[in-house]
Amino acid sequence: MKKIYSLFVIAAGCLIMASCGDDNDYEPKTSSVSVVSAETELAAAGESKTIVVNGTGLSASFPSSATWISASVSGNNITVTAEPNLNNETRHALLTVRASNGDETSVSFSQFGAIFSIDAPPEIHLTDDSQTIELDAKFNLPLTVSTSDDWLSVRVDEANSKVILTASANNTGNMRFGDVDYSIGNVQGSFSVEQWDFAKDVLGQYYLWYYTGSWNYTNVALEQSGRNVRIRLLDDGYAEYGLVIPTTTDSEYLTMTIDNLAPMGSVTLSGTTYQALAFVRGLSGSSIYRSRSAWAMEGAFYAYSDGTFGWQYDGNSVLTASYSWYGLSIGLTSDGTYDGYAGWYTPHFYYMELERVDPSELASAKGPVKVKQAKDRAAKIPLHRFGSVK
Protein backbone atom coordinates (compact mmCIF):
# COMPACT_ATOMS: atom_id res chain seq x y z
CA MET A 1 0.00 0.00 0.00
CA LYS A 2 2.81 2.47 0.77
CA LYS A 3 4.37 1.85 -2.63
CA ILE A 4 1.21 2.69 -4.54
CA TYR A 5 0.90 6.04 -2.66
CA SER A 6 4.47 7.02 -3.58
CA LEU A 7 3.85 6.42 -7.27
CA PHE A 8 0.73 8.63 -7.12
CA VAL A 9 2.72 11.54 -5.69
CA ILE A 10 5.39 11.20 -8.37
CA ALA A 11 2.75 11.23 -11.12
CA ALA A 12 1.10 14.33 -9.68
CA GLY A 13 4.46 16.08 -9.62
CA CYS A 14 4.98 15.35 -13.28
CA LEU A 15 1.59 16.87 -14.11
CA ILE A 16 2.47 20.05 -12.26
CA MET A 17 5.79 20.34 -14.05
CA ALA A 18 4.14 19.83 -17.42
CA SER A 19 1.59 22.51 -16.66
CA CYS A 20 4.35 25.00 -15.79
CA GLY A 21 6.11 24.25 -19.02
CA ASP A 22 2.98 25.02 -21.06
CA ASP A 23 2.58 28.48 -19.36
CA ASN A 24 6.11 29.51 -20.35
CA ASP A 25 5.25 28.91 -23.99
CA TYR A 26 2.51 31.67 -23.97
CA GLU A 27 3.19 34.67 -26.25
CA PRO A 28 0.98 37.84 -26.12
CA LYS A 29 -0.48 39.02 -29.40
CA THR A 30 1.51 41.79 -31.12
CA SER A 31 -0.44 44.61 -32.77
CA SER A 32 -0.01 44.82 -36.52
CA VAL A 33 -0.23 48.65 -36.28
CA SER A 34 2.99 50.51 -35.44
CA VAL A 35 4.30 54.05 -35.94
CA VAL A 36 7.25 54.29 -38.31
CA SER A 37 7.89 58.04 -38.03
CA ALA A 38 6.06 60.96 -36.44
CA GLU A 39 6.53 64.64 -35.59
CA THR A 40 3.90 65.47 -33.00
CA GLU A 41 4.54 69.11 -32.01
CA LEU A 42 2.44 71.58 -33.99
CA ALA A 43 3.03 75.31 -34.42
CA ALA A 44 0.70 77.84 -32.79
CA ALA A 45 0.01 79.39 -36.19
CA GLY A 46 -1.50 76.10 -37.34
CA GLU A 47 0.13 73.56 -39.63
CA SER A 48 -0.08 70.05 -41.12
CA LYS A 49 2.29 67.19 -40.40
CA THR A 50 2.34 63.68 -41.86
CA ILE A 51 3.16 60.56 -39.87
CA VAL A 52 3.86 57.08 -41.28
CA VAL A 53 2.13 54.03 -39.76
CA ASN A 54 2.48 50.32 -40.59
CA GLY A 55 -0.82 48.49 -40.96
CA THR A 56 -3.52 47.44 -43.43
CA GLY A 57 -6.76 49.28 -44.06
CA LEU A 58 -5.94 52.12 -41.73
CA SER A 59 -8.35 54.71 -40.32
CA ALA A 60 -7.55 57.55 -37.90
CA SER A 61 -9.56 59.89 -35.68
CA PHE A 62 -9.35 62.33 -32.79
CA PRO A 63 -11.95 62.58 -30.00
CA SER A 64 -15.00 64.64 -30.98
CA SER A 65 -14.06 67.21 -28.31
CA ALA A 66 -10.81 68.04 -30.16
CA THR A 67 -12.46 70.28 -32.76
CA TRP A 68 -9.21 72.16 -33.51
CA ILE A 69 -7.40 69.19 -35.08
CA SER A 70 -8.23 66.66 -37.80
CA ALA A 71 -6.65 63.66 -39.56
CA SER A 72 -6.81 62.23 -43.09
CA VAL A 73 -5.46 58.86 -44.26
CA SER A 74 -3.74 58.01 -47.54
CA GLY A 75 -2.42 54.47 -47.43
CA ASN A 76 0.12 54.36 -44.65
CA ASN A 77 0.44 58.16 -44.46
CA ILE A 78 -1.72 60.06 -42.00
CA THR A 79 -1.84 63.85 -42.30
CA VAL A 80 -2.72 65.76 -39.14
CA THR A 81 -3.87 69.38 -39.51
CA ALA A 82 -4.23 71.88 -36.64
CA GLU A 83 -6.01 75.23 -36.69
CA PRO A 84 -4.20 78.29 -35.20
CA ASN A 85 -4.07 78.30 -31.40
CA LEU A 86 -4.95 81.87 -30.45
CA ASN A 87 -4.76 81.33 -26.68
CA ASN A 88 -1.60 81.15 -24.62
CA GLU A 89 -2.09 77.61 -23.28
CA THR A 90 -0.57 74.57 -24.99
CA ARG A 91 -3.26 72.05 -26.01
CA HIS A 92 -3.14 68.29 -26.60
CA ALA A 93 -5.10 65.66 -28.50
CA LEU A 94 -4.76 61.87 -28.81
CA LEU A 95 -4.95 60.31 -32.31
CA THR A 96 -6.23 56.73 -32.53
CA VAL A 97 -5.11 54.71 -35.57
CA ARG A 98 -6.97 51.44 -36.36
CA ALA A 99 -6.33 48.68 -38.89
CA SER A 100 -9.03 46.66 -40.67
CA ASN A 101 -8.23 43.65 -38.46
CA GLY A 102 -9.11 45.63 -35.32
CA ASP A 103 -5.54 46.32 -34.16
CA GLU A 104 -4.82 49.91 -33.10
CA THR A 105 -2.26 52.33 -31.66
CA SER A 106 -2.33 55.90 -30.28
CA VAL A 107 -0.22 58.99 -30.98
CA SER A 108 -0.30 62.14 -28.79
CA PHE A 109 -0.12 65.56 -30.50
CA SER A 110 0.49 68.95 -28.83
CA GLN A 111 0.20 72.51 -30.11
CA PHE A 112 1.90 75.50 -28.49
CA GLY A 113 -0.13 78.56 -27.51
CA ALA A 114 0.57 82.18 -28.40
CA ILE A 115 3.98 83.35 -27.15
CA PHE A 116 5.23 86.92 -26.79
CA SER A 117 8.34 87.94 -24.92
CA ILE A 118 10.60 90.95 -25.25
CA ASP A 119 14.25 91.28 -24.30
CA ALA A 120 13.81 94.25 -21.98
CA PRO A 121 13.22 95.01 -18.27
CA PRO A 122 9.61 95.26 -17.02
CA GLU A 123 9.81 99.03 -17.48
CA ILE A 124 11.87 100.26 -20.40
CA HIS A 125 13.90 103.36 -19.52
CA LEU A 126 14.74 105.85 -22.25
CA THR A 127 16.88 108.95 -21.85
CA ASP A 128 15.50 112.41 -22.66
CA ASP A 129 17.14 112.48 -26.10
CA SER A 130 15.11 111.70 -29.22
CA GLN A 131 15.93 108.12 -30.11
CA THR A 132 14.92 104.88 -31.77
CA ILE A 133 15.67 101.57 -30.11
CA GLU A 134 15.23 98.00 -31.33
CA LEU A 135 14.08 95.37 -28.85
CA ASP A 136 14.58 91.69 -29.60
CA ALA A 137 11.23 89.94 -29.37
CA LYS A 138 9.88 86.41 -29.62
CA PHE A 139 6.41 85.82 -31.04
CA ASN A 140 4.86 82.85 -32.84
CA LEU A 141 1.70 84.51 -34.21
CA PRO A 142 1.11 87.86 -35.93
CA LEU A 143 1.86 90.61 -33.40
CA THR A 144 0.15 94.00 -33.21
CA VAL A 145 1.55 96.89 -31.10
CA SER A 146 0.26 100.42 -30.49
CA THR A 147 0.53 103.38 -28.12
CA SER A 148 -1.70 106.37 -27.35
CA ASP A 149 1.20 108.53 -26.11
CA ASP A 150 2.00 111.29 -28.60
CA TRP A 151 5.72 111.34 -27.79
CA LEU A 152 6.13 107.64 -28.48
CA SER A 153 5.66 105.46 -31.56
CA VAL A 154 6.04 101.71 -31.94
CA ARG A 155 6.05 99.13 -34.73
CA VAL A 156 6.88 95.46 -35.33
CA ASP A 157 9.74 94.27 -37.56
CA GLU A 158 8.51 90.73 -38.21
CA ALA A 159 11.39 89.79 -40.52
CA ASN A 160 13.96 90.41 -37.79
CA SER A 161 11.76 89.59 -34.76
CA LYS A 162 12.04 93.05 -33.23
CA VAL A 163 9.82 95.70 -31.69
CA ILE A 164 10.94 99.22 -32.69
CA LEU A 165 10.35 102.13 -30.29
CA THR A 166 10.83 105.77 -31.29
CA ALA A 167 10.66 108.59 -28.72
CA SER A 168 10.79 112.33 -29.30
CA ALA A 169 13.05 114.50 -27.12
CA ASN A 170 11.75 115.14 -23.61
CA ASN A 171 12.06 118.86 -22.92
CA THR A 172 9.36 119.05 -20.25
CA GLY A 173 11.79 119.04 -17.31
CA ASN A 174 9.80 116.16 -15.81
CA MET A 175 9.70 112.42 -16.19
CA ARG A 176 7.10 111.04 -18.53
CA PHE A 177 5.58 107.60 -18.84
CA GLY A 178 3.99 105.71 -21.70
CA ASP A 179 2.39 102.34 -22.37
CA VAL A 180 2.68 100.04 -25.35
CA ASP A 181 -0.31 97.76 -25.92
CA TYR A 182 0.16 94.47 -27.73
CA SER A 183 -2.13 91.80 -29.13
CA ILE A 184 -1.16 88.32 -30.26
CA GLY A 185 -3.96 85.87 -31.01
CA ASN A 186 -6.48 86.22 -28.18
CA VAL A 187 -3.73 87.39 -25.78
CA GLN A 188 -3.55 91.09 -24.95
CA GLY A 189 -1.27 93.02 -22.62
CA SER A 190 0.98 96.02 -22.28
CA PHE A 191 4.42 97.08 -21.14
CA SER A 192 5.64 100.42 -19.78
CA VAL A 193 8.11 102.92 -21.15
CA GLU A 194 9.62 105.72 -19.07
CA GLN A 195 11.72 108.64 -20.29
CA TRP A 196 13.94 110.68 -17.99
CA ASP A 197 17.46 111.82 -17.18
CA PHE A 198 18.65 111.93 -13.60
CA ALA A 199 20.32 115.35 -13.90
CA LYS A 200 17.39 117.00 -15.71
CA ASP A 201 14.36 115.32 -14.17
CA VAL A 202 15.39 114.23 -10.64
CA LEU A 203 17.94 116.74 -9.42
CA GLY A 204 16.65 120.23 -8.76
CA GLN A 205 14.49 122.11 -6.27
CA TYR A 206 12.10 120.38 -3.87
CA TYR A 207 9.75 121.16 -1.02
CA LEU A 208 10.85 119.32 2.12
CA TRP A 209 7.55 118.63 3.87
CA TYR A 210 7.48 117.82 7.59
CA TYR A 211 4.81 117.47 10.25
CA THR A 212 4.84 119.26 13.60
CA GLY A 213 1.15 119.42 14.47
CA SER A 214 0.43 120.51 10.88
CA TRP A 215 2.19 120.14 7.56
CA ASN A 216 4.95 122.66 6.87
CA TYR A 217 7.71 122.86 4.33
CA THR A 218 11.10 124.34 3.63
CA ASN A 219 12.80 124.75 0.26
CA VAL A 220 15.69 122.46 -0.56
CA ALA A 221 17.70 121.47 -3.62
CA LEU A 222 18.81 117.97 -4.58
CA GLU A 223 22.28 118.44 -6.04
CA GLN A 224 25.14 116.25 -7.21
CA SER A 225 28.05 115.94 -4.81
CA GLY A 226 30.81 113.79 -6.27
CA ARG A 227 29.36 110.33 -6.85
CA ASN A 228 26.48 110.96 -4.49
CA VAL A 229 23.72 113.49 -3.93
CA ARG A 230 23.09 115.91 -1.10
CA ILE A 231 20.01 117.84 0.00
CA ARG A 232 20.89 121.53 0.35
CA LEU A 233 18.62 123.58 2.63
CA LEU A 234 17.82 126.84 0.86
CA ASP A 235 15.68 128.90 3.23
CA ASP A 236 16.84 131.49 5.74
CA GLY A 237 18.33 129.98 8.87
CA TYR A 238 19.87 127.12 6.88
CA ALA A 239 21.32 128.71 3.74
CA GLU A 240 23.48 131.16 5.67
CA TYR A 241 25.34 128.21 7.19
CA GLY A 242 25.39 126.12 4.02
CA LEU A 243 23.66 123.20 5.75
CA VAL A 244 23.27 120.06 3.63
CA ILE A 245 21.99 116.54 4.28
CA PRO A 246 24.40 113.99 2.77
CA THR A 247 22.83 110.99 1.06
CA THR A 248 23.84 107.86 -0.79
CA THR A 249 21.67 107.87 -3.89
CA ASP A 250 21.39 105.34 -6.71
CA SER A 251 20.78 107.39 -9.85
CA GLU A 252 19.64 104.35 -11.85
CA TYR A 253 17.13 102.79 -9.47
CA LEU A 254 16.33 106.07 -7.67
CA THR A 255 16.86 104.95 -4.11
CA MET A 256 18.29 107.13 -1.36
CA THR A 257 19.85 106.46 2.05
CA ILE A 258 20.38 109.11 4.75
CA ASP A 259 22.62 107.81 7.52
CA ASN A 260 22.20 108.62 11.18
CA LEU A 261 24.77 111.17 12.44
CA ALA A 262 25.74 112.29 8.91
CA PRO A 263 27.64 115.65 9.14
CA MET A 264 25.63 118.61 7.81
CA GLY A 265 27.98 121.54 8.38
CA SER A 266 28.46 124.04 11.20
CA VAL A 267 26.19 126.54 12.94
CA THR A 268 27.29 129.55 15.00
CA LEU A 269 24.89 130.63 17.75
CA SER A 270 25.67 133.37 20.30
CA GLY A 271 29.33 133.24 19.38
CA THR A 272 29.62 129.45 19.77
CA THR A 273 30.18 127.24 16.73
CA TYR A 274 28.54 123.82 16.70
CA GLN A 275 28.86 120.91 14.33
CA ALA A 276 25.46 119.88 12.93
CA LEU A 277 24.59 116.19 12.49
CA ALA A 278 21.58 114.56 10.86
CA PHE A 279 19.90 112.58 13.64
CA VAL A 280 17.55 109.88 12.33
CA ARG A 281 14.75 109.61 14.90
CA GLY A 282 12.78 106.62 16.14
CA LEU A 283 9.39 106.46 17.85
CA SER A 284 8.27 104.02 20.54
CA GLY A 285 4.88 104.68 22.10
CA SER A 286 4.75 108.44 22.55
CA SER A 287 8.50 108.84 23.06
CA ILE A 288 10.93 110.07 20.38
CA TYR A 289 14.45 108.63 20.49
CA ARG A 290 17.88 109.41 19.13
CA SER A 291 20.65 106.84 18.95
CA ARG A 292 24.28 106.24 18.14
CA SER A 293 23.24 103.03 16.33
CA ALA A 294 23.44 102.42 12.58
CA TRP A 295 19.99 103.82 11.96
CA ALA A 296 19.21 105.18 8.51
CA MET A 297 16.38 106.57 6.41
CA GLU A 298 15.72 104.66 3.21
CA GLY A 299 13.91 106.51 0.45
CA ALA A 300 12.41 105.71 -2.94
CA PHE A 301 11.33 108.04 -5.72
CA TYR A 302 7.64 108.24 -6.61
CA ALA A 303 5.55 109.56 -9.46
CA TYR A 304 2.01 110.46 -8.34
CA SER A 305 -1.30 110.50 -10.16
CA ASP A 306 -1.59 114.29 -9.70
CA GLY A 307 1.53 114.79 -11.85
CA THR A 308 3.94 115.49 -9.00
CA PHE A 309 7.15 113.66 -8.13
CA GLY A 310 9.09 113.14 -4.93
CA TRP A 311 10.79 110.96 -2.35
CA GLN A 312 9.24 109.05 0.54
CA TYR A 313 11.17 107.50 3.40
CA ASP A 314 11.11 104.86 6.09
CA GLY A 315 13.62 103.55 8.59
CA ASN A 316 16.10 100.81 7.82
CA SER A 317 15.85 97.37 9.46
CA VAL A 318 18.20 98.35 12.31
CA LEU A 319 15.84 101.13 13.36
CA THR A 320 12.54 99.36 12.74
CA ALA A 321 13.60 96.27 14.69
CA SER A 322 12.54 98.12 17.85
CA TYR A 323 11.18 101.51 16.78
CA SER A 324 9.03 103.18 14.15
CA TRP A 325 10.77 105.67 11.89
CA TYR A 326 9.76 109.19 12.88
CA GLY A 327 11.88 111.55 10.83
CA LEU A 328 15.08 113.57 10.90
CA SER A 329 16.36 116.23 13.31
CA ILE A 330 19.37 118.54 13.13
CA GLY A 331 21.44 117.95 16.24
CA LEU A 332 24.09 120.42 17.37
CA THR A 333 27.23 118.92 18.83
CA SER A 334 30.31 120.47 20.37
CA ASP A 335 32.73 118.16 18.59
CA GLY A 336 30.84 116.52 15.70
CA THR A 337 30.15 113.33 17.65
CA TYR A 338 27.10 111.81 19.30
CA ASP A 339 28.68 112.28 22.74
CA GLY A 340 29.09 115.99 22.07
CA TYR A 341 25.34 116.55 21.66
CA ALA A 342 24.38 120.05 22.78
CA GLY A 343 20.77 120.50 21.61
CA TRP A 344 18.51 120.73 18.57
CA TYR A 345 18.43 123.16 15.68
CA THR A 346 14.70 123.34 15.03
CA PRO A 347 12.25 122.69 13.50
CA HIS A 348 12.36 118.90 13.42
CA PHE A 349 11.65 117.23 10.08
CA TYR A 350 9.18 114.63 11.37
CA TYR A 351 7.63 112.38 8.69
CA MET A 352 9.91 114.09 6.21
CA GLU A 353 9.25 113.68 2.48
CA LEU A 354 10.33 115.58 -0.63
CA GLU A 355 8.12 116.95 -3.40
CA ARG A 356 9.82 118.10 -6.58
CA VAL A 357 9.05 121.69 -7.61
CA ASP A 358 7.60 121.81 -11.12
CA PRO A 359 10.12 123.47 -13.48
CA SER A 360 7.36 125.75 -14.78
CA GLU A 361 7.15 127.34 -11.32
CA LEU A 362 10.88 127.97 -11.34
CA ALA A 363 10.89 129.63 -14.75
CA SER A 364 9.60 132.98 -13.48
CA ALA A 365 10.80 132.71 -9.87
CA LYS A 366 13.90 134.16 -8.33
CA GLY A 367 15.31 132.07 -5.55
CA PRO A 368 13.26 129.49 -3.61
CA VAL A 369 9.67 128.95 -4.65
CA LYS A 370 6.86 129.40 -2.16
CA VAL A 371 3.54 127.62 -2.46
CA LYS A 372 0.27 128.87 -1.03
CA GLN A 373 -1.76 125.69 -0.64
CA ALA A 374 -1.42 123.36 2.31
CA LYS A 375 -0.13 119.89 1.65
CA ASP A 376 -2.86 117.36 0.83
CA ARG A 377 -1.29 113.94 1.38
CA ALA A 378 -4.57 112.10 0.78
CA ALA A 379 -4.68 113.37 -2.80
CA LYS A 380 -1.30 111.86 -3.57
CA ILE A 381 -1.88 108.46 -5.12
CA PRO A 382 1.35 106.66 -6.12
CA LEU A 383 1.32 106.10 -9.86
CA HIS A 384 4.84 104.73 -10.18
CA ARG A 385 7.45 103.78 -7.59
CA PHE A 386 11.14 103.34 -8.17
CA GLY A 387 13.40 101.28 -5.92
CA SER A 388 11.82 99.97 -2.75
CA VAL A 389 10.57 101.48 0.46
CA LYS A 390 8.65 99.78 3.26
C-alpha positions in Angstrom: 0.0 0.0 0.0 2.8 2.5 0.8 4.4 1.8 -2.6 1.2 2.7 -4.5 0.9 6.0 -2.7 4.5 7.0 -3.6 3.8 6.4 -7.3 0.7 8.6 -7.1 2.7 11.5 -5.7 5.4 11.2 -8.4 2.7 11.2 -11.1 1.1 14.3 -9.7 4.5 16.1 -9.6 5.0 15.3 -13.3 1.6 16.9 -14.1 2.5 20.0 -12.3 5.8 20.3 -14.1 4.1 19.8 -17.4 1.6 22.5 -16.7 4.3 25.0 -15.8 6.1 24.3 -19.0 3.0 25.0 -21.1 2.6 28.5 -19.4 6.1 29.5 -20.3 5.3 28.9 -24.0 2.5 31.7 -24.0 3.2 34.7 -26.3 1.0 37.8 -26.1 -0.5 39.0 -29.4 1.5 41.8 -31.1 -0.4 44.6 -32.8 0.0 44.8 -36.5 -0.2 48.7 -36.3 3.0 50.5 -35.4 4.3 54.0 -35.9 7.3 54.3 -38.3 7.9 58.0 -38.0 6.1 61.0 -36.4 6.5 64.6 -35.6 3.9 65.5 -33.0 4.5 69.1 -32.0 2.4 71.6 -34.0 3.0 75.3 -34.4 0.7 77.8 -32.8 0.0 79.4 -36.2 -1.5 76.1 -37.3 0.1 73.6 -39.6 -0.1 70.0 -41.1 2.3 67.2 -40.4 2.3 63.7 -41.9 3.2 60.6 -39.9 3.9 57.1 -41.3 2.1 54.0 -39.8 2.5 50.3 -40.6 -0.8 48.5 -41.0 -3.5 47.4 -43.4 -6.8 49.3 -44.1 -5.9 52.1 -41.7 -8.4 54.7 -40.3 -7.5 57.6 -37.9 -9.6 59.9 -35.7 -9.4 62.3 -32.8 -12.0 62.6 -30.0 -15.0 64.6 -31.0 -14.1 67.2 -28.3 -10.8 68.0 -30.2 -12.5 70.3 -32.8 -9.2 72.2 -33.5 -7.4 69.2 -35.1 -8.2 66.7 -37.8 -6.6 63.7 -39.6 -6.8 62.2 -43.1 -5.5 58.9 -44.3 -3.7 58.0 -47.5 -2.4 54.5 -47.4 0.1 54.4 -44.7 0.4 58.2 -44.5 -1.7 60.1 -42.0 -1.8 63.9 -42.3 -2.7 65.8 -39.1 -3.9 69.4 -39.5 -4.2 71.9 -36.6 -6.0 75.2 -36.7 -4.2 78.3 -35.2 -4.1 78.3 -31.4 -4.9 81.9 -30.5 -4.8 81.3 -26.7 -1.6 81.1 -24.6 -2.1 77.6 -23.3 -0.6 74.6 -25.0 -3.3 72.1 -26.0 -3.1 68.3 -26.6 -5.1 65.7 -28.5 -4.8 61.9 -28.8 -5.0 60.3 -32.3 -6.2 56.7 -32.5 -5.1 54.7 -35.6 -7.0 51.4 -36.4 -6.3 48.7 -38.9 -9.0 46.7 -40.7 -8.2 43.7 -38.5 -9.1 45.6 -35.3 -5.5 46.3 -34.2 -4.8 49.9 -33.1 -2.3 52.3 -31.7 -2.3 55.9 -30.3 -0.2 59.0 -31.0 -0.3 62.1 -28.8 -0.1 65.6 -30.5 0.5 68.9 -28.8 0.2 72.5 -30.1 1.9 75.5 -28.5 -0.1 78.6 -27.5 0.6 82.2 -28.4 4.0 83.3 -27.1 5.2 86.9 -26.8 8.3 87.9 -24.9 10.6 90.9 -25.3 14.3 91.3 -24.3 13.8 94.3 -22.0 13.2 95.0 -18.3 9.6 95.3 -17.0 9.8 99.0 -17.5 11.9 100.3 -20.4 13.9 103.4 -19.5 14.7 105.8 -22.3 16.9 109.0 -21.8 15.5 112.4 -22.7 17.1 112.5 -26.1 15.1 111.7 -29.2 15.9 108.1 -30.1 14.9 104.9 -31.8 15.7 101.6 -30.1 15.2 98.0 -31.3 14.1 95.4 -28.8 14.6 91.7 -29.6 11.2 89.9 -29.4 9.9 86.4 -29.6 6.4 85.8 -31.0 4.9 82.9 -32.8 1.7 84.5 -34.2 1.1 87.9 -35.9 1.9 90.6 -33.4 0.1 94.0 -33.2 1.5 96.9 -31.1 0.3 100.4 -30.5 0.5 103.4 -28.1 -1.7 106.4 -27.3 1.2 108.5 -26.1 2.0 111.3 -28.6 5.7 111.3 -27.8 6.1 107.6 -28.5 5.7 105.5 -31.6 6.0 101.7 -31.9 6.0 99.1 -34.7 6.9 95.5 -35.3 9.7 94.3 -37.6 8.5 90.7 -38.2 11.4 89.8 -40.5 14.0 90.4 -37.8 11.8 89.6 -34.8 12.0 93.0 -33.2 9.8 95.7 -31.7 10.9 99.2 -32.7 10.4 102.1 -30.3 10.8 105.8 -31.3 10.7 108.6 -28.7 10.8 112.3 -29.3 13.0 114.5 -27.1 11.8 115.1 -23.6 12.1 118.9 -22.9 9.4 119.1 -20.2 11.8 119.0 -17.3 9.8 116.2 -15.8 9.7 112.4 -16.2 7.1 111.0 -18.5 5.6 107.6 -18.8 4.0 105.7 -21.7 2.4 102.3 -22.4 2.7 100.0 -25.4 -0.3 97.8 -25.9 0.2 94.5 -27.7 -2.1 91.8 -29.1 -1.2 88.3 -30.3 -4.0 85.9 -31.0 -6.5 86.2 -28.2 -3.7 87.4 -25.8 -3.6 91.1 -25.0 -1.3 93.0 -22.6 1.0 96.0 -22.3 4.4 97.1 -21.1 5.6 100.4 -19.8 8.1 102.9 -21.2 9.6 105.7 -19.1 11.7 108.6 -20.3 13.9 110.7 -18.0 17.5 111.8 -17.2 18.6 111.9 -13.6 20.3 115.3 -13.9 17.4 117.0 -15.7 14.4 115.3 -14.2 15.4 114.2 -10.6 17.9 116.7 -9.4 16.6 120.2 -8.8 14.5 122.1 -6.3 12.1 120.4 -3.9 9.7 121.2 -1.0 10.9 119.3 2.1 7.5 118.6 3.9 7.5 117.8 7.6 4.8 117.5 10.3 4.8 119.3 13.6 1.2 119.4 14.5 0.4 120.5 10.9 2.2 120.1 7.6 5.0 122.7 6.9 7.7 122.9 4.3 11.1 124.3 3.6 12.8 124.8 0.3 15.7 122.5 -0.6 17.7 121.5 -3.6 18.8 118.0 -4.6 22.3 118.4 -6.0 25.1 116.3 -7.2 28.0 115.9 -4.8 30.8 113.8 -6.3 29.4 110.3 -6.9 26.5 111.0 -4.5 23.7 113.5 -3.9 23.1 115.9 -1.1 20.0 117.8 0.0 20.9 121.5 0.4 18.6 123.6 2.6 17.8 126.8 0.9 15.7 128.9 3.2 16.8 131.5 5.7 18.3 130.0 8.9 19.9 127.1 6.9 21.3 128.7 3.7 23.5 131.2 5.7 25.3 128.2 7.2 25.4 126.1 4.0 23.7 123.2 5.8 23.3 120.1 3.6 22.0 116.5 4.3 24.4 114.0 2.8 22.8 111.0 1.1 23.8 107.9 -0.8 21.7 107.9 -3.9 21.4 105.3 -6.7 20.8 107.4 -9.9 19.6 104.3 -11.9 17.1 102.8 -9.5 16.3 106.1 -7.7 16.9 104.9 -4.1 18.3 107.1 -1.4 19.8 106.5 2.0 20.4 109.1 4.8 22.6 107.8 7.5 22.2 108.6 11.2 24.8 111.2 12.4 25.7 112.3 8.9 27.6 115.6 9.1 25.6 118.6 7.8 28.0 121.5 8.4 28.5 124.0 11.2 26.2 126.5 12.9 27.3 129.5 15.0 24.9 130.6 17.8 25.7 133.4 20.3 29.3 133.2 19.4 29.6 129.5 19.8 30.2 127.2 16.7 28.5 123.8 16.7 28.9 120.9 14.3 25.5 119.9 12.9 24.6 116.2 12.5 21.6 114.6 10.9 19.9 112.6 13.6 17.6 109.9 12.3 14.8 109.6 14.9 12.8 106.6 16.1 9.4 106.5 17.9 8.3 104.0 20.5 4.9 104.7 22.1 4.7 108.4 22.5 8.5 108.8 23.1 10.9 110.1 20.4 14.5 108.6 20.5 17.9 109.4 19.1 20.6 106.8 18.9 24.3 106.2 18.1 23.2 103.0 16.3 23.4 102.4 12.6 20.0 103.8 12.0 19.2 105.2 8.5 16.4 106.6 6.4 15.7 104.7 3.2 13.9 106.5 0.5 12.4 105.7 -2.9 11.3 108.0 -5.7 7.6 108.2 -6.6 5.5 109.6 -9.5 2.0 110.5 -8.3 -1.3 110.5 -10.2 -1.6 114.3 -9.7 1.5 114.8 -11.9 3.9 115.5 -9.0 7.2 113.7 -8.1 9.1 113.1 -4.9 10.8 111.0 -2.3 9.2 109.0 0.5 11.2 107.5 3.4 11.1 104.9 6.1 13.6 103.6 8.6 16.1 100.8 7.8 15.9 97.4 9.5 18.2 98.3 12.3 15.8 101.1 13.4 12.5 99.4 12.7 13.6 96.3 14.7 12.5 98.1 17.9 11.2 101.5 16.8 9.0 103.2 14.2 10.8 105.7 11.9 9.8 109.2 12.9 11.9 111.5 10.8 15.1 113.6 10.9 16.4 116.2 13.3 19.4 118.5 13.1 21.4 118.0 16.2 24.1 120.4 17.4 27.2 118.9 18.8 30.3 120.5 20.4 32.7 118.2 18.6 30.8 116.5 15.7 30.1 113.3 17.6 27.1 111.8 19.3 28.7 112.3 22.7 29.1 116.0 22.1 25.3 116.5 21.7 24.4 120.1 22.8 20.8 120.5 21.6 18.5 120.7 18.6 18.4 123.2 15.7 14.7 123.3 15.0 12.3 122.7 13.5 12.4 118.9 13.4 11.6 117.2 10.1 9.2 114.6 11.4 7.6 112.4 8.7 9.9 114.1 6.2 9.2 113.7 2.5 10.3 115.6 -0.6 8.1 116.9 -3.4 9.8 118.1 -6.6 9.1 121.7 -7.6 7.6 121.8 -11.1 10.1 123.5 -13.5 7.4 125.8 -14.8 7.1 127.3 -11.3 10.9 128.0 -11.3 10.9 129.6 -14.8 9.6 133.0 -13.5 10.8 132.7 -9.9 13.9 134.2 -8.3 15.3 132.1 -5.5 13.3 129.5 -3.6 9.7 129.0 -4.7 6.9 129.4 -2.2 3.5 127.6 -2.5 0.3 128.9 -1.0 -1.8 125.7 -0.6 -1.4 123.4 2.3 -0.1 119.9 1.6 -2.9 117.4 0.8 -1.3 113.9 1.4 -4.6 112.1 0.8 -4.7 113.4 -2.8 -1.3 111.9 -3.6 -1.9 108.5 -5.1 1.3 106.7 -6.1 1.3 106.1 -9.9 4.8 104.7 -10.2 7.4 103.8 -7.6 11.1 103.3 -8.2 13.4 101.3 -5.9 11.8 100.0 -2.7 10.6 101.5 0.5 8.7 99.8 3.3 
